[in-house]
Amino acid sequence: MRARKLVYASRNPSESLRSRLAARGWHVEVVAGANEVRRSLRRDVAMGGLLDLSSGFDPHELAALAPSLALINVGWVALIDAAQRRNASVRQLIRDCCFDYVTVPASDERIVDSIGHAYGMAVLNEVPEEEREGRPETGMVGACDAMRTLYRLIGKVAASDVSVFIAGESGTGKELTALAIHARSARRHKPFVAVNCGAIPAPLLQSELFGYEKGAFTGAHRRKIGTIEAANGGTLLLDEIGDLPLESQASLLRFLQEARIERLGGQTSIAVDVRIISATHVDMAGAMREGRFRPDLYYRLGVLHIEEPPLRARGKDIELLAQYTLDRFRKEAGRRLRGFSPDAIAAMHNYGWPGNVRELINRIRRAIVLSEGGQITANDLELGDYVTLAPVSIAQARVIAERQALELAMLRNRGRLSDIAHDLNVSRATLMRLMHAHGIHRGDASADLAQELERERRAFAR
Ligand SMILES: Nc1ncnc2c1ncn2[C@@H]1O[C@H](COP(=O)(O)OP(=O)(O)OP(=O)(O)O)[C@@H](O)[C@H]1O
């Protein structure tokens, strides 16, 4: 059994209570002031806390105690006298921070029992490390099948040096995945440089990517190294690659073929060794069909293809991510927050998360600051309308289930048409019809292109 530590904050500690606690296996530390309380608490393990308000803490001292009382890993019990029970600020403090209170005089036995329960609740708040973190070394949280597949893929991809294409809806974690690949690759001690191709005006993109020499154009007062050169030896993430203007696509393709760049206004070509990872939420098949993206560049960029799962397809991971976000930002609340109410959990599962993990983080951070109770509710997340699913007819339920099955099979099989069809036990023609009916384009893209990609990959390998 692990040692249970108890911080006993009192101006007048009771000897008999101390010995009763010791007899029940508690390692008791007696402290008198807010600073001592803070120093004796740990954040990484569950602990018990006994706050003897009846021994006389003034309001100023209570305010100083607030950050310690807000720690989620400490199960606090307050001791108060009858008069304090009528005091509004004491009542508020107990409601916000304590699992229980005992009105004194009371038997030592009663107090020790209450501390045991509070500690038990604090233990429940501990999320097992492996479950909470998913992949601690990548900063990625998630334990669902789709995320486990992603971790495996990241491991494999990191071991090779070919270019990687990451597709996925906005906010699903494409940049985080790129970072994880870099961090686990042989290039990890060299730079990781990210450039958002969609955010830089087209006329400036060439000089941003390739750099320029002094005097290359009006205003070029000194030489500037471009992002490709800045990433030399390391990894370059071309984010929102689907928005890359055609002019830059030609220059990028040339660089990929020759592994050399020329700064604007420069005379010499410079050898650059970078690994390219590109990412987009754009439907690339559509972009190529409409002539907005060069297929030859796409094949070069996408030797390996990763599909980032949308948050709505991650099941229980939604709760893991929510808890992780709350733990990360809870200090912004300035008071104790004891997790999510059941209606908040239900709403998080019912909602479709168009903005994916980024939206989840934003909603929770806003709720941490604005919520007033001890728990974050569906209304705090502005998801009050999603607590119960609107009644659905059998026909609607079929459509929802069908789409879900399609999305999951596409993730499992990374867009390979014949495998998806096999998985779902339908013909390829039926699969195409279903995808069309559900307006699923990305899978369409990866499906058709995966085959061409595979051909290209083989051609490169030869
Ligand atoms: N699995 C995860 N675990 C923890 N945090 C995550 C996870 N996935 C994404 N995030 C967080 O969500 C936010 C959005 O992630 P990121 O920027 O990587 O998404 P993206 O797909 O690149 O977005 P966009 O398409 O808008 O560029 C970031 O704050 C990131 O840290």
Ligand as a Chemical Component Dictionary entry (heavy atoms), coordinates in Angstrom:
data_LIG
# 
_chem_comp.id                   LIG 
_chem_comp.type                 NON-POLYMER 
_chem_comp.pdbx_formal_charge   0 
_chem_comp.three_letter_code    LIG 
# 
loop_
_chem_comp_atom.comp_id 
_chem_comp_atom.atom_id 
_chem_comp_atom.alt_atom_id 
_chem_comp_atom.type_symbol 
_chem_comp_atom.charge 
_chem_comp_atom.model_Cartn_x 
_chem_comp_atom.model_Cartn_y 
_chem_comp_atom.model_Cartn_z 
_chem_comp_atom.pdbx_ordinal 
LIG N1  N1  N 0 -3.944 14.456 -29.959 1  
LIG C1  C1  C 0 -3.761 15.678 -29.429 2  
LIG N2  N2  N 0 -3.423 15.791 -28.143 3  
LIG C2  C2  C 0 -3.248 17.014 -27.575 4  
LIG N3  N3  N 0 -3.395 18.174 -28.222 5  
LIG C3  C3  C 0 -3.723 18.121 -29.515 6  
LIG C4  C4  C 0 -3.927 16.872 -30.186 7  
LIG N4  N4  N 0 -4.243 17.132 -31.470 8  
LIG C5  C5  C 0 -4.244 18.461 -31.600 9  
LIG N5  N5  N 0 -3.924 19.076 -30.440 10 
LIG C6  C6  C 0 -3.862 20.524 -30.200 11 
LIG O1  O1  O 0 -4.900 21.111 -31.005 12 
LIG C7  C7  C 0 -4.469 22.335 -31.585 13 
LIG C8  C8  C 0 -4.549 22.230 -33.101 14 
LIG O2  O2  O 0 -3.562 21.299 -33.554 15 
LIG P1  P1  P 0 -2.729 21.537 -34.893 16 
LIG O3  O3  O 0 -2.378 22.990 -35.069 17 
LIG O4  O4  O 0 -1.623 20.556 -34.925 18 
LIG O5  O5  O 0 -3.873 21.166 -35.930 19 
LIG P2  P2  P 0 -3.853 21.285 -37.516 20 
LIG O6  O6  O 0 -4.571 20.098 -38.022 21 
LIG O7  O7  O 0 -2.447 21.508 -37.985 22 
LIG O8  O8  O 0 -4.731 22.578 -37.738 23 
LIG P3  P3  P 0 -4.885 23.457 -39.104 24 
LIG O9  O9  O 0 -5.475 22.586 -40.164 25 
LIG O10 O10 O 0 -5.833 24.539 -38.713 26 
LIG O11 O11 O 0 -3.490 23.953 -39.439 27 
LIG C9  C9  C 0 -3.052 22.561 -31.061 28 
LIG O12 O12 O 0 -3.147 23.377 -29.909 29 
LIG C10 C10 C 0 -2.568 21.181 -30.693 30 
LIG O13 O13 O 0 -1.591 21.228 -29.673 31 
# 
loop_
_chem_comp_bond.comp_id 
_chem_comp_bond.atom_id_1 
_chem_comp_bond.atom_id_2 
_chem_comp_bond.value_order 
_chem_comp_bond.pdbx_ordinal 
LIG N1  C1  SING 1  
LIG C1  N2  SING 2  
LIG C1  C4  DOUB 3  
LIG N2  C2  DOUB 4  
LIG C2  N3  SING 5  
LIG N3  C3  DOUB 6  
LIG C3  C4  SING 7  
LIG C3  N5  SING 8  
LIG C4  N4  SING 9  
LIG N4  C5  DOUB 10 
LIG C5  N5  SING 11 
LIG N5  C6  SING 12 
LIG C6  O1  SING 13 
LIG C6  C10 SING 14 
LIG O1  C7  SING 15 
LIG C7  C8  SING 16 
LIG C7  C9  SING 17 
LIG C8  O2  SING 18 
LIG O2  P1  SING 19 
LIG P1  O3  DOUB 20 
LIG P1  O4  SING 21 
LIG P1  O5  SING 22 
LIG O5  P2  SING 23 
LIG P2  O6  DOUB 24 
LIG P2  O7  SING 25 
LIG P2  O8  SING 26 
LIG O8  P3  SING 27 
LIG P3  O9  DOUB 28 
LIG P3  O10 SING 29 
LIG P3  O11 SING 30 
LIG C9  O12 SING 31 
LIG C9  C10 SING 32 
LIG C10 O13 SING 33 
# 
